Amino acid sequence: MNGKAYIDCMGGYGVSLVGHCHPKIVKAVKEQCERLIACHGSLYNDKRAELLEKLVKIAPRGLEKIFLSNSGAEAVECAIKAAIKYTGKREIISMVRGFHGKTLGALSATWNPKYREPFKQILSPNFKFVPFGRLDRVEEAITEDTAAVIVEPIQGEGGIHVAPNGFLEGLRKLCDEHGIVLIFDEVQTGFGRTGRMWASEHWNIKPDIMCVAKAMGGGVPIGATIGRNDVMGSLKVGEHTSTFGGNPLACAAACATIDVILEENLVDRARVLGERFKKILDGLVGEFRILREARGLGLMLGLEARVDIYNILMRALKMGVILLYCGRNVIRFLPPLVISMEQLEKVAEVLRVAISEEESLLKETGI
Ligand SMILES: Cc1ncc(COP(=O)(O)O)c(C=O)c1O
């Protein structure tokens, strides 16, 4: 903007995993534009078929029936409907601090009262919230009527909280015992962001349905609900459709995005750079009293402060670093995975200045 260069650690809320305007994605979209832009899902399309094949190849084994849509919230809506239809039950267990989108079904599964309150009279009463990480509370919440548990393996909007070891394993066990559909929302964590293709791989746990979107189209809107054949197959023809879902243009972008992620080894890159950057953030936590903790996996990281982070973000922006927040006191990092270590070091330098200024200011004012 105005000739000023920025380092983007926000990545469009996690969309720009392969950077902005990656040449392979631009080329794929241009070429597809000249062939066919729209093609309804009731007709065959070669690009859609190609994408479905690519998705099945990289998805956790056994998840092979896919519904294509246009966003994360839509991917979640489909998962909810499939779980309800498959089990014939109606209750869904969701997590405190969980975020799944803002359409009515997804919002019903979203915890933040700020988003729910204005619409509470029309949200579904069939959603229960339990503390993230508390298996005992999940068990207590299960009834004869529980259809699904929905969870982000690493909570994003909720403040970058990594599932404690044993939690996803325990959820898998509980869901198997009670015939409950386990839904992993990987809208923010998917496609390599956390240093594995899917965050669930950190614990080696497979869901029955996985929701993805954000990074999937390299910037072009697309989402997918990827599930077990029997679970997804319970939705009969016409019971869940989308006019634009799976359009050839978005599919071409998604095919190119998956190719780039694999060819450029971005999953490993996220892991290696993420580990190094996390160490730098841990160092900052040791340096400044106003910082509490650094957490996350791969290049999905959070830095929690004991104070409001607004001034820190604004100062960093002036110094050319775009950062993101979750709530008032967590700085969130969702940079493109193509970011360099030099750029991450520059981000750390800027952070050190911005945080140091804030700490001095608070000391002066005696807070
Ligand atoms: C985990 C998760 N699920 C769902 C969504 C909703 O996605 P969208 O904004 O594309 O509807 C988001 C968006 O931030 C998300 O982080």
Ligand as a Chemical Component Dictionary entry (heavy atoms), coordinates in Angstrom:
data_LIG
# 
_chem_comp.id                   LIG 
_chem_comp.type                 NON-POLYMER 
_chem_comp.pdbx_formal_charge   0 
_chem_comp.three_letter_code    LIG 
# 
loop_
_chem_comp_atom.comp_id 
_chem_comp_atom.atom_id 
_chem_comp_atom.alt_atom_id 
_chem_comp_atom.type_symbol 
_chem_comp_atom.charge 
_chem_comp_atom.model_Cartn_x 
_chem_comp_atom.model_Cartn_y 
_chem_comp_atom.model_Cartn_z 
_chem_comp_atom.pdbx_ordinal 
LIG C1 C1 C 0 -12.314 -23.470 12.783 1  
LIG C2 C2 C 0 -13.200 -22.655 11.896 2  
LIG N1 N1 N 0 -14.351 -23.179 11.446 3  
LIG C3 C3 C 0 -15.171 -22.498 10.647 4  
LIG C4 C4 C 0 -14.876 -21.211 10.260 5  
LIG C5 C5 C 0 -15.818 -20.470 9.370  6  
LIG O1 O1 O 0 -15.268 -20.319 8.105  7  
LIG P1 P1 P 0 -15.861 -19.244 7.091  8  
LIG O2 O2 O 0 -15.511 -17.888 7.628  9  
LIG O3 O3 O 0 -15.168 -19.551 5.794  10 
LIG O4 O4 O 0 -17.325 -19.467 7.024  11 
LIG C6 C6 C 0 -13.684 -20.618 10.690 12 
LIG C7 C7 C 0 -13.364 -19.241 10.323 13 
LIG O5 O5 O 0 -12.569 -18.563 10.922 14 
LIG C8 C8 C 0 -12.835 -21.349 11.539 15 
LIG O6 O6 O 0 -11.698 -20.833 12.005 16 
# 
loop_
_chem_comp_bond.comp_id 
_chem_comp_bond.atom_id_1 
_chem_comp_bond.atom_id_2 
_chem_comp_bond.value_order 
_chem_comp_bond.pdbx_ordinal 
LIG C1 C2 SING 1  
LIG C2 N1 SING 2  
LIG C2 C8 DOUB 3  
LIG N1 C3 DOUB 4  
LIG C3 C4 SING 5  
LIG C4 C5 SING 6  
LIG C4 C6 DOUB 7  
LIG C5 O1 SING 8  
LIG O1 P1 SING 9  
LIG P1 O2 DOUB 10 
LIG P1 O3 SING 11 
LIG P1 O4 SING 12 
LIG C6 C7 SING 13 
LIG C6 C8 SING 14 
LIG C7 O5 DOUB 15 
LIG C8 O6 SING 16 
# 
